């Protein structure tokens, strides 16, 4: 039986914690905001099968804390993991620092209970090792609420590694750090995490966290490996040697869990720390081949200089997932047009260098108008046909992902909800 929303063609926008950065959970055509944060039960943890069944409102970090009681953890770890939900992560196909090695959300979702636009409830996919047929779960993860609402999720848990090694390394420039990233991966080494912060970010982070980040550096890399103790020692020794041969200096390996936690607190709190520089930021998300990191970072810097806007880079360097933060003061209303133009030019540079519009933040409302930059009309038509099968009336999260010729590209001026306030604490 159709639900009232389907019967009356009322838009429905599934919404988790609202930590998304592409406007995906914004109700732009009225209707119902389907808030799931009260659906936050961890229904089952199976330590033998290493799985968890959760409701969509479970907070990401909360799942790992509970799983840790069984010696397990949930690998996808967005920087917003203290607040973001597993349902939101599945909708966006979220990543995080450790997804370089462990994979993004879709690699850890085994099955989902979903509600389609007509009100019907379905369980898609499963955890059988010999699963056959169409991977419907793979279609729905990352669909940003445009194909279904998620009500339960079964995820894969992993055994907590017995040994972890974390290294902070300084470089004279962001270009040198980028070359070092390619050198590490080029040697066949895939760390658990390989993060980069530029000089602007390092200064803000160190001023607040006092974690020992070298403020004289042009950029730093935060590198982590895990596994059995002997393996981590060998890998870290090899990585240290590679970084040293690529202009790395002031390399410091965390000696205690507390020191490691402080280094990671600085990385995960970096964007909030930028509030020391300007009260607002506009964060973009794109991905390029690792070999193109020096070129795209140079382009980002030049665009910031052209518009006289400070830009701070903190991102997942190992897989080329950029996060340039354009810093500004919202009280200056005229600057919003410059911020908007600069952001669009940065995305254009990403695409021209063989990259994609998003690595983990989704397309949402923010980048839907730019989809024709990377997809042909036939590609977009194929996506529309999938949408039409599952949501013929277009009531699920309308106006997201798919370009709408009748709507102008999003403008920050007049849509200040995308101009996020940076806070440090």
C-alpha positions in Angstrom: 0.0 0.0 0.0 1.5 3.4 -1.0 2.5 5.6 1.9 0.9 9.1 2.1 4.0 10.8 0.8 4.0 8.6 -2.2 0.3 8.9 -2.8 0.4 12.7 -2.7 3.9 13.0 -4.3 5.4 14.8 -1.3 9.2 15.0 -1.4 11.0 13.0 1.2 14.6 13.8 2.2 16.4 11.2 4.4 18.7 12.9 6.9 21.3 11.6 9.3 23.3 13.9 11.6 23.5 16.7 9.0 27.3 16.6 8.9 27.4 16.3 5.1 29.2 19.0 3.1 27.4 19.0 -0.3 23.9 20.0 0.7 22.6 16.4 0.3 20.3 16.5 3.3 18.8 20.0 2.5 15.0 20.1 1.7 15.0 22.5 -1.3 11.5 21.6 -2.5 9.7 21.4 0.8 8.2 18.1 1.9 9.4 15.8 4.7 12.9 15.7 6.3 13.1 12.1 7.4 15.4 12.5 10.4 16.8 9.1 11.5 19.1 10.1 14.4 16.7 8.5 17.0 17.0 5.2 15.2 20.3 4.6 16.9 20.2 1.0 18.3 23.1 -1.4 17.7 20.8 -4.4 17.1 23.5 -7.1 17.1 27.2 -7.6 17.1 28.4 -11.1 16.0 32.0 -11.5 17.2 32.5 -14.8 15.4 31.1 -13.6 12.0 32.6 -10.1 12.6 29.5 -8.3 11.6 27.1 -5.7 13.2 23.5 -5.0 12.4 22.7 -1.4 13.2 20.0 1.2 12.7 20.9 4.2 10.5 21.2 6.7 13.3 24.0 4.9 15.1 27.0 7.3 15.3 30.1 6.0 13.5 32.5 6.3 16.4 30.0 4.7 18.8 29.9 1.6 16.7 33.7 1.2 16.9 33.7 1.8 20.7 31.1 -0.9 21.2 32.8 -3.2 18.7 36.1 -2.7 20.6 34.7 -4.7 23.5 35.0 -7.7 21.2 38.4 -6.8 19.9 36.8 -5.4 16.6 36.5 -2.1 14.9 34.6 -0.5 12.0 37.1 0.7 9.4 35.5 3.7 7.6 36.4 6.7 9.8 35.3 10.1 8.5 36.8 13.1 10.3 33.2 13.8 11.5 33.0 10.3 13.0 32.1 11.7 16.5 28.9 12.9 15.0 28.1 11.4 11.6 25.8 8.3 11.3 26.3 5.0 9.7 23.1 5.6 7.6 24.6 8.9 6.4 27.9 7.2 5.7 26.1 4.6 3.6 24.1 7.2 1.7 27.3 9.2 0.9 29.7 6.2 0.6 31.9 8.0 3.0 35.6 7.5 3.4 38.2 8.6 5.9 41.9 8.6 6.6 42.1 4.8 7.0 40.2 4.0 3.8 43.3 4.1 1.8 44.1 0.6 3.0 40.7 -0.6 4.3 38.4 0.8 1.6 35.4 3.1 1.8 31.9 2.4 3.1 30.7 0.3 0.2 33.5 -2.2 0.9 32.1 -2.8 4.4 28.3 -2.8 3.9 27.0 -6.4 3.7 23.3 -5.7 3.4 20.6 -3.1 4.1 16.9 -2.9 4.8 15.6 -0.1 2.7 12.2 1.6 2.0 11.5 2.5 -1.6 9.5 5.5 -2.8 6.3 3.4 -3.0 6.6 2.4 0.7 7.7 -1.2 0.1 10.4 -2.6 2.4 13.2 -4.7 1.0 16.4 -6.4 2.3 19.1 -6.0 -0.3 22.2 -8.2 -0.7 23.6 -10.2 2.2 26.7 -11.6 3.7 27.0 -15.0 1.9 30.5 -15.4 0.5 29.1 -16.8 -2.8 26.6 -14.0 -3.3 25.3 -14.0 -6.8 23.0 -11.8 -8.9 22.9 -8.1 -9.2 24.6 -6.1 -6.5 21.7 -4.0 -5.5 23.4 -3.0 -2.3 26.2 -1.6 -4.3 23.7 0.5 -6.3 22.1 2.0 -3.2 25.2 2.8 -1.2 26.3 6.2 -2.3 22.9 7.1 -3.9 22.5 10.0 -1.4 18.9 9.3 -0.5 17.7 9.6 -4.1 16.8 5.9 -4.5 15.8 4.7 -1.0 15.6 5.4 2.7 17.8 3.1 4.8 16.4 1.6 8.0 18.9 -1.1 8.9 22.5 -1.8 7.9 24.7 -4.9 8.2 28.3 -4.0 8.2 31.6 -5.9 8.3 33.8 -5.5 11.4 37.5 -6.1 11.4 39.9 -7.4 14.1 41.8 -4.6 15.9 45.4 -4.9 14.6 47.9 -6.0 17.3 50.4 -3.3 16.4 50.2 0.3 15.0 52.9 2.7 14.1 52.3 6.4 13.4 54.9 8.8 11.8 54.8 12.5 11.4 57.2 13.8 8.7 57.9 17.4 7.6 58.7 18.6 4.0 60.0 21.9 2.6 57.0 22.3 0.3 53.6 20.8 -0.5 55.0 19.7 -3.9 57.8 17.8 -2.2 55.3 16.1 0.1 53.2 15.1 -2.9 56.2 13.6 -4.6 56.9 11.6 -1.5 53.4 10.2 -1.5 53.8 8.9 -5.0 57.2 7.5 -4.0 55.7 5.5 -1.1 52.9 4.0 -3.2 55.3 3.5 -6.1 57.3 1.2 -3.9 54.3 -1.1 -3.5 53.6 0.1 0.0 50.0 0.9 0.9 49.9 2.4 4.5 46.8 2.2 6.6 46.7 6.1 6.3 48.7 8.7 4.4 47.4 12.2 5.2 48.8 15.6 4.2 48.5 19.1 5.8 49.9 22.3 4.3 51.7 25.1 6.2 48.6 27.1 6.8 46.8 24.1 8.4 49.8 23.0 10.4 50.1 26.5 12.0 46.5 26.5 13.0 46.6 22.9 14.3 49.8 23.4 16.4 48.5 26.6 17.9 45.6 24.7 19.4 46.7 21.1 19.9 50.4 21.6 20.7 51.1 18.1 19.3 54.6 18.9 18.0 53.7 19.7 14.4 56.7 21.5 12.8 55.4 25.0 12.0 58.4 25.7 9.8 57.4 23.0 7.3 55.8 23.7 4.0 53.7 20.6 4.5 53.6 17.5 6.7 52.6 13.9 6.1 50.9 11.8 8.8 51.6 8.1 8.0 50.2 5.0 9.7 50.8 1.3 9.3 49.3 -1.5 11.2 49.4 -5.3 11.5 51.7 -7.7 13.4 54.5 -6.0 15.2 57.4 -7.3 13.0 55.5 -6.2 9.9 54.8 -2.7 11.1 58.4 -2.2 12.1 59.6 -3.3 8.7 57.1 -1.2 6.8 57.7 2.0 8.9 61.5 1.6 8.4 61.0 1.3 4.7 58.6 4.3 4.6 61.0 6.4 6.7 63.8 5.7 4.3 61.6 6.6 1.2 60.5 9.9 2.8 64.1 10.8 3.7 65.1 10.3 0.1 62.3 12.6 -0.9 63.2 15.7 1.2 61.5 14.5 4.3 62.9 15.7 7.6 62.1 16.1 11.3 60.5 12.6 11.2 58.9 11.6 14.5 57.3 8.3 15.3 54.7 8.2 18.1 56.1 6.3 21.1 52.9 6.0 23.1 49.2 5.6 22.4 48.7 9.0 23.9 51.2 10.6 21.5 49.5 8.8 18.6 46.1 10.0 19.7 47.3 13.6 19.9 48.7 13.5 16.4 45.4 12.2 15.1 43.5 14.7 17.2 45.3 17.4 15.3 44.6 15.9 11.9 40.9 15.2 12.6 40.4 18.6 14.3 42.3 20.5 11.6 39.3 22.1 9.9 37.9 23.4 13.2 41.3 24.8 14.1 41.2 26.9 10.9 38.7 29.1 12.8 41.8 30.8 14.2 42.5 32.2 10.8 39.0 33.1 9.5 35.6 32.4 11.0 34.2 30.6 7.9 35.3 28.1 5.4 34.0 26.5 2.2 35.4 23.0 1.8 35.6 21.3 -1.5 36.1 17.6 -2.2 37.7 16.2 -5.4 40.0 13.4 -6.3 42.8 13.2 -8.8 45.4 10.5 -9.7 48.2 10.7 -7.1 50.7 11.5 -9.8 48.8 14.8 -10.5 48.8 16.0 -6.9 51.7 18.6 -7.5 49.9 20.1 -10.5 46.4 20.3 -8.9 47.8 21.7 -5.6 49.7 24.3 -7.6 46.5 25.2 -9.4 44.5 25.5 -6.2 47.2 27.8 -4.8 47.1 30.0 -7.9 43.3 30.2 -7.8 43.4 31.3 -4.2 46.0 34.0 -4.9 44.0 35.2 -7.9 40.9 35.7 -5.8 42.9 36.9 -2.8 41.5 34.2 -0.6 43.5 32.1 1.8 43.3 28.4 1.1 44.2 25.6 3.6 44.8 22.0 2.3 44.2 19.0 4.6 43.4 15.8 2.8 43.8 12.1 2.2 46.9 12.3 0.1 47.3 8.5 -0.3 44.4 8.2 -2.7 44.5 11.7 -4.1 41.4 12.9 -2.3 41.7 16.7 -2.0 40.0 18.9 0.6 40.9 22.6 -0.2 39.4 24.9 2.4 38.6 28.4 1.2 38.8 30.6 4.3 36.7 33.8 4.5 34.6 36.0 6.8 30.9 35.7 6.1 30.3 39.2 7.4 31.8 40.5 4.1 28.9 39.5 1.9 30.7 40.6 -1.3 33.4 37.9 -0.8 30.8 35.1 -1.2 30.9 35.5 -5.0 34.7 35.2 -5.0 34.5 32.1 -2.8 32.0 30.5 -5.2 34.0 31.3 -8.3 37.2 30.1 -6.7 35.6 26.8 -5.7 34.2 26.2 -9.1 37.6 26.9 -10.7 39.3 24.4 -8.3 36.8 21.7 -9.3 37.4 22.5 -12.9 41.2 22.1 -12.4 40.5 18.7 -10.7 38.5 17.4 -13.7 41.0 18.8 -16.3 43.7 16.8 -14.5 41.8 13.5 -14.9 40.0 13.7 -11.6 36.4 13.4 -10.3 34.0 15.8 -8.7 33.9 14.0 -5.3 36.0 11.5 -3.4 33.7 11.0 -0.4 31.4 14.0 0.2 29.0 13.2 -2.5 27.4 15.4 -5.2 24.3 16.6 -3.4 23.0 20.0 -4.3 26.4 21.6 -4.5 27.9 19.9 -7.5 24.9 18.5 -9.4 25.2 21.2 -12.1 28.8 20.1 -12.8 27.9 16.4 -13.5 28.1 17.0 -17.3 31.7 17.8 -16.9 32.5 14.1 -16.3 29.5 12.2 -17.6 28.0 12.1 -21.1 24.3 12.5 -21.9 24.1 8.7 -22.3 25.7 8.2 -18.9 23.3 10.6 -17.2 20.4 9.0 -19.0 21.3 5.6 -17.7 21.4 7.0 -14.1 18.0 8.6 -14.7 16.5 5.3 -15.8 17.6 3.6 -12.7 16.1 6.5 -10.7 12.8 6.2 -12.7 12.5 2.4 -11.9 12.9 2.9 -8.1 11.3 6.3 -7.8 9.1 7.1 -10.8 7.6 10.2 -9.2 10.9 11.6 -8.1 9.9 12.2 -4.5 13.1 10.9 -2.9 15.6 13.8 -2.3 14.7 15.7 -5.4 17.2 18.1 -6.9 20.3 16.2 -5.8 23.0 14.5 -7.9 21.2 14.9 -11.2 21.7 18.2 -13.1 18.5 20.2 -13.4 18.6 22.6 -16.5 15.9 24.7 -15.0 18.0 25.5 -11.9 21.1 27.7 -11.8 24.2 26.3 -10.2 24.1 26.8 -6.4 25.3 30.2 -5.2 26.8 30.8 -1.8 25.3 34.3 -1.8 21.8 33.8 -0.4 22.6 30.1 0.6 24.8 30.7 3.6 24.1 27.2 5.0 27.0 26.0 2.9 29.4 28.5 4.3 30.3 26.6 7.4 31.5 28.3 10.6 34.9 27.1 11.7 35.3 26.5 15.4 38.1 25.4 17.6 37.8 24.2 21.2 
